[in-house]
Amino acid sequence: MATNLRLLPDAEAALRAEAERSGRSQQEILRAALDRYLDRGGGDLSSGDPLLRSGTLLPPRTRYRKVKPTRTLPDGITTLDLLDRDERL
């Protein structure tokens, strides 16, 4: 069945970002979300991921959001410099 869906701008942006991040189509993500909402099974967004299936990795608890860095490093300092161990790469 074909249908039109009008999304709010923030939902549209989140859907596009998730599709880009996951490499899945927007339709596939929406179908899985609708299946999950209707409790139809098979709607797990990562049903192919063995880590999620095994329970080793948990699915996200909140929806995707763009993260803004809260800290910046001084010029010339990298995260590698912050490591306090001998086995630096």
Protein Blocks (a to p, Z undefined) as FASTA:
>chain_A
ZZdddddfklmmmmmmmmmmnopafklmmmmmmmmmnonghiafklmlmklmnomaccdf
bdcdddddfbdcdehiafklmpccfkbZZ
